[in-house]
Amino acid sequence: MEKQYKIEKLDHQGRGMIKEDGLVIFVENALPNETVKITITKEKKNLKEAVVTKYENLSSTRIQPFCPYYSLCGGCHIMHIPYEKQLEWKEQKVKEIMQKFMDASIDFPMDSIVASEEKNYRNKATFQVKEKIGYFGRKSNHLIPIEHCDIVDFKINQLLPIISKLEIGNCSQIIVRASKNTDQTMVVFQTEGKIDVHDVIEKLGPHVSSIYIKQKQFKCIYGTPYIEEKIGDIRFKISPDSFFQINTNQAKKLYDIILAYASLKSHETVLDLYCGTGSIGLYLSQYCHKVYGIEINEQAIKDAKENQKYNHMDNLEFVCGDVSHLVNSIHEIYDVVIVDPPRSGLNSNTIAYLKRSQAKRIVYVSCDPITCARDLNQLKDVYRIEKLTPVDMFPQTYHVECVCMLNRR
């Protein structure tokens, strides 16, 4: 008789967990208290990964995913959980991580998670092409053809039927971007071969703001070279390879929390480390004397400077370079430091700089609570952790953003 297992809890990736003979088994699409039969898909020294072959009983919490491709596509992880329960789980996940990876003596308030109000929140979609258009399957390069995506902006879904009818066999990817607040769209065809430009422009042109072809470089074949977006009063030019927050309206909430935590005064200066395209710095610059941003990505810095000009702001300076190296040459004292590092968090050199920086306040923006907890642990002797707010930037996935406020002791 095939063995049954009872799911004990969810791990930090939203998978069900089973403990057996000193091993942990992670089970996709399984909820606490569900009884399941499983197939092992991967084995390592102290853990296994599995999928459900049969549900013997289902959790009362489980819901039917609203996307017909959910069981096949790799884009979403927890759509079988009601959104209010997703928020509870993410909030609890951050609490558990902070308790596990930080000194137990540290205690600070954590606000309730900030919910995302939109179902169709994504302003950008990267579609894969293998004769048809779709997404890759979960943990594979197998194409799942789709007719729509339930978490992308409705304007992207309106374009999919038109794009699908084009001669796109030579394309490897098609990227579609849509602005939430200016009703503009951009389509980028990535191809190593030829593409019928006339046909693309004729059929797609009337429905979009901009069309690009990317071979070795980006080439605009129709419309404007960028689309425009707004967050608050700041306007952004978005070019085909610009980084921009995927969830536009939730980004406004995120930036308002950063602004509140920064507690800026008109005479104060801000150092924006890992500034990307400068969106946070631009947003904060309305409330302070000067913002100085550092980012290693050259194209991101070009975008930041372009958006600075676009908004007629003269109190920002953006520099391209490696934060971990450039901080050694910073001698000016900044009142507030914003850090928004990659998933790997801050390196030791940047931590050392922050400790000696004399900044009154640090606002740490994190896309990975584990590395965030690690870094806060290293800063705690110089900076007091005042508050943390989780922000749900990516509904239906296990990802969660955190914003932390630190004051110098």
C-alpha positions as CSV (number, residue, x, y, z in Angstrom):
1,M,0.0,0.0,0.0
2,E,1.3,3.4,-1.0
3,K,2.3,5.5,2.0
4,Q,0.3,8.6,2.9
5,Y,1.8,11.7,4.4
6,K,0.3,14.6,6.4
7,I,1.7,18.1,5.6
8,E,2.9,19.8,8.7
9,K,3.5,23.4,7.7
10,L,4.6,25.6,4.8
11,D,8.3,26.4,4.2
12,H,9.5,29.8,3.1
13,Q,8.9,29.1,-0.5
14,G,5.3,28.1,0.1
15,R,5.8,24.4,-0.2
16,G,4.4,21.8,2.1
17,M,6.8,20.2,4.6
18,I,7.0,16.7,5.9
19,K,9.6,15.4,8.4
20,E,10.6,11.7,8.2
21,D,13.6,9.8,9.5
22,G,15.6,13.0,10.0
23,L,14.9,14.2,6.5
24,V,12.7,17.1,5.4
25,I,10.5,16.5,2.3
26,F,9.3,19.6,0.5
27,V,6.0,19.1,-1.5
28,E,4.8,21.6,-4.1
29,N,1.2,22.7,-4.0
30,A,0.4,21.1,-0.6
31,L,-1.1,22.8,2.5
32,P,-0.8,22.2,6.2
33,N,-3.1,19.3,7.4
34,E,-3.6,17.9,4.0
35,T,-3.0,14.1,3.6
36,V,-1.3,13.3,0.4
37,K,0.5,10.6,-1.6
38,I,3.7,11.9,-3.2
39,T,6.4,11.2,-5.8
40,I,10.0,12.2,-5.0
41,T,11.5,14.3,-7.8
42,K,14.8,15.2,-6.2
43,E,17.0,13.8,-3.4
44,K,19.8,15.5,-1.5
45,K,21.7,14.7,1.6
46,N,19.2,16.0,4.2
47,L,16.2,16.7,2.1
48,K,13.9,15.6,-0.7
49,E,11.6,17.4,-3.1
50,A,8.3,15.9,-4.2
51,V,5.0,16.4,-6.0
52,V,1.6,15.2,-5.0
53,T,0.2,12.2,-6.9
54,K,-3.0,12.1,-5.0
55,Y,-4.8,14.3,-2.4
56,E,-6.5,12.1,0.2
57,N,-8.0,15.1,1.9
58,L,-7.8,18.8,1.2
59,S,-7.4,21.7,3.5
60,S,-10.5,23.9,4.0
61,T,-8.2,26.8,3.2
62,R,-7.4,25.6,-0.4
63,I,-9.1,27.4,-3.3
64,Q,-9.2,26.8,-7.0
65,P,-6.5,28.9,-8.7
66,F,-8.0,31.5,-11.0
67,C,-5.4,30.9,-13.7
68,P,-5.9,27.8,-15.9
69,Y,-2.2,27.4,-16.5
70,Y,-1.2,27.5,-12.8
71,S,-0.4,23.8,-12.4
72,L,1.9,24.0,-15.5
73,C,3.5,27.4,-15.5
74,G,6.4,28.3,-13.3
75,G,5.5,32.0,-12.7
76,C,3.2,31.7,-9.6
77,H,3.7,29.6,-6.5
78,I,0.8,30.0,-4.1
79,M,-2.3,30.8,-6.1
80,H,-4.0,27.9,-4.4
81,I,-4.0,29.9,-1.2
82,P,-6.6,32.8,-0.7
83,Y,-4.9,36.2,-0.9
84,E,-5.6,37.2,2.7
85,K,-4.0,33.9,3.8
86,Q,-1.0,34.6,1.5
87,L,-0.5,37.9,3.3
88,E,-0.7,36.2,6.7
89,W,1.8,33.6,5.7
90,K,4.2,36.2,4.3
91,E,4.0,38.3,7.4
92,Q,4.6,35.2,9.6
93,K,7.5,34.2,7.3
94,V,9.3,37.5,7.9
95,K,8.7,37.2,11.6
96,E,10.1,33.7,11.7
97,I,13.2,34.6,9.6
98,M,13.9,37.6,11.8
99,Q,13.7,35.5,14.9
100,K,15.8,32.7,13.5
101,F,18.6,34.7,11.9
102,M,18.9,37.6,14.3
103,D,20.1,37.9,17.9
104,A,17.2,36.8,20.1
105,S,17.8,39.9,22.4
106,I,16.8,42.3,19.6
107,D,13.1,43.3,19.7
108,F,11.5,45.8,17.3
109,P,8.0,46.4,16.1
110,M,6.9,45.0,12.8
111,D,4.0,46.6,11.0
112,S,1.3,44.5,9.2
113,I,2.1,43.6,5.7
114,V,1.1,46.1,3.0
115,A,-1.3,44.4,0.6
116,S,-1.4,44.8,-3.2
117,E,-4.8,45.8,-4.4
118,E,-4.5,44.6,-8.0
119,K,-4.9,41.2,-9.4
120,N,-3.4,42.2,-12.8
121,Y,-0.4,43.9,-11.2
122,R,2.5,43.0,-13.5
123,N,3.4,45.8,-16.0
124,K,5.9,43.6,-17.8
125,A,5.8,40.1,-19.3
126,T,8.5,38.1,-20.9
127,F,7.0,35.5,-23.2
128,Q,9.0,32.6,-24.6
129,V,8.6,31.6,-28.2
130,K,8.9,28.1,-29.7
131,E,6.6,28.2,-32.7
132,K,3.9,29.4,-30.2
133,I,4.0,32.0,-27.5
134,G,3.9,31.2,-23.8
135,Y,5.8,30.7,-20.6
136,F,8.2,28.0,-19.6
137,G,6.9,25.3,-17.4
138,R,7.8,24.9,-13.8
139,K,11.5,24.1,-13.5
140,S,11.8,23.3,-17.2
141,N,12.3,24.8,-20.7
142,H,9.2,23.1,-21.9
143,L,6.9,25.8,-23.5
144,I,3.4,26.2,-22.1
145,P,1.4,28.0,-24.8
146,I,-1.0,30.6,-23.3
147,E,-3.7,32.8,-24.5
148,H,-3.7,35.2,-21.6
149,C,-1.9,35.7,-18.2
150,D,-4.1,36.5,-15.2
151,I,-1.6,38.6,-13.3
152,V,-0.4,40.9,-16.1
153,D,-1.9,44.3,-17.0
154,F,-5.0,44.0,-19.2
155,K,-3.3,45.9,-22.0
156,I,-0.7,43.1,-22.3
157,N,-3.5,40.5,-22.6
158,Q,-5.2,42.6,-25.3
159,L,-2.0,42.5,-27.4
160,L,-1.4,38.7,-27.0
161,P,-3.9,37.6,-29.8
162,I,-2.4,40.1,-32.2
163,I,1.2,39.1,-31.4
164,S,0.3,35.4,-31.7
165,K,-0.9,35.8,-35.3
166,L,2.4,37.4,-36.4
167,E,5.2,35.5,-38.1
168,I,7.3,35.1,-34.9
169,G,9.0,31.8,-35.6
170,N,12.5,33.4,-35.6
171,C,11.9,35.0,-32.2
172,S,13.2,33.5,-29.0
173,Q,11.4,36.0,-26.6
174,I,8.8,38.7,-26.8
175,I,8.7,41.3,-24.1
176,V,5.7,43.4,-23.5
177,R,5.6,46.4,-21.2
178,A,2.6,48.5,-20.2
179,S,2.4,51.7,-18.2
180,K,-0.3,51.8,-15.5
181,N,-0.9,55.5,-15.4
182,T,-0.3,56.7,-19.0
183,D,-1.9,53.9,-21.0
184,Q,1.2,53.2,-23.1
185,T,2.6,49.9,-24.3
186,M,5.9,48.7,-25.8
187,V,6.7,45.4,-27.5
188,V,10.2,44.0,-28.0
189,F,10.9,41.1,-30.4
190,Q,14.2,39.3,-29.6
191,T,15.4,37.4,-32.6
192,E,18.6,36.1,-34.2
193,G,16.9,35.8,-37.6
194,K,14.8,37.9,-39.9
195,I,11.4,39.3,-39.0
196,D,8.8,40.8,-41.3
197,V,9.0,44.4,-40.1
198,H,6.3,45.7,-42.5
199,D,3.8,43.0,-41.3
200,V,4.6,43.7,-37.6
201,I,4.2,47.5,-38.0
202,E,1.0,47.1,-40.0
203,K,-0.8,44.7,-37.6
204,L,0.7,45.7,-34.3
205,G,1.5,49.4,-34.7
206,P,-2.1,50.8,-34.3
207,H,-2.3,49.1,-30.9
208,V,1.0,50.1,-29.3
209,S,3.2,53.1,-28.5
210,S,6.5,51.5,-29.4
211,I,8.0,48.5,-31.2
212,Y,11.6,47.3,-30.9
213,I,13.6,44.5,-32.5
214,K,16.5,43.2,-30.5
215,Q,19.3,41.3,-32.3
216,K,22.7,42.4,-31.0
217,Q,21.2,45.8,-30.2
218,F,17.8,47.3,-29.7
219,K,16.3,49.0,-32.7
220,C,13.1,51.0,-32.6
221,I,11.1,50.3,-35.7
222,Y,7.9,52.0,-34.7
223,G,6.6,54.8,-32.4
224,T,8.5,56.4,-29.5
225,P,11.8,55.2,-28.2
226,Y,10.3,54.9,-24.7
227,I,7.1,54.7,-22.8
228,E,6.2,56.9,-19.9
229,E,5.1,56.0,-16.4
230,K,4.3,58.0,-13.3
231,I,4.8,57.3,-9.6
232,G,3.3,60.1,-7.6
233,D,4.5,63.4,-9.3
234,I,7.6,61.8,-10.8
235,R,7.6,60.8,-14.5
236,F,9.8,58.0,-15.8
237,K,11.0,57.2,-19.3
238,I,11.1,53.5,-19.7
239,S,13.3,52.2,-22.5
240,P,13.3,48.6,-23.7
241,D,16.1,47.4,-21.2
242,S,15.2,49.8,-18.3
243,F,14.6,48.3,-14.9
244,F,11.3,49.4,-13.5
245,Q,9.3,48.1,-10.6
246,I,7.0,45.3,-11.8
247,N,4.1,46.4,-9.6
248,T,3.7,50.1,-10.3
249,N,1.0,51.0,-7.9
250,Q,2.5,49.0,-5.1
251,A,5.9,50.7,-5.8
252,K,4.1,54.0,-4.8
253,K,3.2,52.5,-1.4
254,L,6.8,51.2,-1.0
255,Y,8.3,54.5,-1.8
256,D,6.0,56.3,0.6
257,I,7.1,53.9,3.4
258,I,10.8,54.7,2.5
259,L,10.0,58.4,2.6
260,A,8.3,58.1,6.0
261,Y,11.2,56.1,7.4
262,A,13.7,58.5,6.0
263,S,12.0,61.4,7.9
264,L,13.7,63.9,5.6
265,K,14.1,67.6,6.3
266,S,14.7,70.1,3.5
267,H,18.3,70.7,4.4
268,E,19.3,67.0,4.6
269,T,21.4,65.0,2.2
270,V,20.7,61.4,1.1
271,L,23.1,58.7,-0.1
272,D,21.3,56.1,-2.3
273,L,23.3,52.9,-2.6
274,Y,22.4,50.4,-5.3
275,C,20.2,53.2,-6.8
276,G,19.3,51.3,-10.0
277,T,17.5,53.7,-12.4
278,G,17.2,56.3,-9.6
279,S,13.5,55.9,-9.0
280,I,13.8,56.0,-5.1
281,G,16.2,58.9,-5.2
282,L,14.1,60.9,-7.6
283,Y,11.0,60.3,-5.4
284,L,12.9,61.4,-2.2
285,S,14.7,64.4,-3.9
286,Q,11.5,66.4,-3.6
287,Y,11.9,66.5,0.2
288,C,15.6,67.0,0.8
289,H,18.6,69.1,-0.3
290,K,20.5,66.5,-2.3
291,V,20.6,62.9,-3.4
292,Y,23.8,61.1,-4.4
293,G,23.2,57.7,-6.1
294,I,25.6,54.8,-6.9
295,E,24.8,51.9,-9.1
296,I,27.1,49.4,-11.0
297,N,24.8,49.0,-14.0
298,E,25.8,51.5,-16.7
299,Q,22.4,51.5,-18.5
300,A,20.6,52.0,-15.2
301,I,22.7,55.1,-14.5
302,K,22.0,56.4,-18.0
303,D,18.3,55.9,-17.3
304,A,18.6,57.7,-14.0
305,K,20.3,60.7,-15.5
306,E,17.7,60.8,-18.3
307,N,14.8,60.7,-15.8
308,Q,16.5,63.4,-13.7
309,K,16.5,65.7,-16.8
310,Y,13.0,64.7,-17.7
311,N,11.7,65.8,-14.3
312,H,13.8,69.0,-14.3
313,M,15.6,68.1,-11.1
314,D,19.0,69.5,-10.3
315,N,19.6,68.2,-6.8
316,L,20.7,64.7,-7.7
317,E,24.0,63.2,-8.8
318,F,24.3,59.6,-10.2
319,V,27.6,57.7,-10.4
320,C,28.3,54.4,-12.1
321,G,30.4,52.1,-10.1
322,D,30.6,49.2,-7.6
323,V,29.1,50.2,-4.3
324,S,31.5,48.0,-2.3
325,H,34.5,49.8,-3.8
326,L,33.2,53.4,-4.2
327,V,32.1,53.7,-0.5
328,N,35.7,53.8,0.4
329,S,36.1,57.1,-1.4
330,I,33.1,58.8,0.2
331,H,34.2,61.4,2.7
332,E,31.1,63.6,2.8
333,I,28.7,62.9,5.7
334,Y,25.2,62.1,4.6
335,D,22.2,62.5,6.9
336,V,20.3,59.5,5.5
337,V,21.5,56.4,3.6
338,I,19.1,54.3,1.5
339,V,20.3,50.8,0.7
340,D,18.4,48.6,-1.8
341,P,20.9,45.7,-2.4
342,P,20.5,42.7,-4.6
343,R,19.2,39.4,-3.2
344,S,22.7,38.6,-1.8
345,G,22.5,41.6,0.5
346,L,25.3,43.9,1.7
347,N,29.0,42.8,1.5
348,S,31.4,43.3,4.4
349,N,32.9,46.4,2.9
350,T,29.6,48.2,2.6
351,I,28.6,47.1,6.2
352,A,31.9,48.6,7.4
353,Y,31.2,51.9,5.6
354,L,27.7,52.2,7.0
355,K,29.0,51.7,10.5
356,R,31.5,54.5,10.1
357,S,29.3,56.8,7.9
358,Q,27.9,58.9,10.8
359,A,24.5,58.9,9.0
360,K,21.6,59.6,11.3
361,R,19.3,57.1,9.7
362,I,19.4,54.2,7.4
363,V,16.5,52.8,5.4
364,Y,17.2,49.2,4.3
365,V,15.0,47.9,1.4
366,S,15.3,44.2,1.0
367,C,14.0,41.6,-1.4
368,D,15.3,38.7,0.7
369,P,14.4,38.6,4.4
370,I,17.2,36.2,5.2
371,T,20.0,38.4,4.0
372,C,18.3,41.4,5.4
373,A,18.3,39.7,8.9
374,R,21.9,38.8,8.5
375,D,22.9,42.4,7.6
376,L,20.7,44.0,10.4
377,N,22.5,41.7,12.8
378,Q,25.9,43.2,11.7
379,L,24.6,46.8,12.0
380,K,22.8,46.5,15.3
381,D,25.7,47.6,17.5
382,V,25.9,51.0,15.8
383,Y,22.2,51.4,14.6
384,R,19.1,50.7,16.5
385,I,16.4,48.8,14.5
386,E,13.3,50.9,15.0
387,K,10.7,49.2,12.7
388,L,10.2,46.8,9.8
389,T,7.3,46.8,7.3
390,P,6.8,43.9,4.9
391,V,5.4,44.9,1.5
392,D,3.7,42.4,-0.9
393,M,5.1,43.4,-4.3
394,F,4.5,40.0,-6.0
395,P,1.1,38.5,-5.1
396,Q,0.7,34.8,-6.0
397,T,4.4,34.2,-5.4
398,Y,6.4,33.5,-2.3
399,H,8.5,36.7,-2.6
400,V,8.1,39.5,-0.1
401,E,9.8,42.9,0.2
402,C,10.8,44.5,3.5
403,V,11.6,48.0,4.5
404,C,13.6,48.6,7.7
405,M,14.2,51.8,9.6
406,L,17.5,52.2,11.5
407,N,18.6,55.1,13.7
408,R,22.1,55.7,14.8
409,R,22.7,55.0,18.5
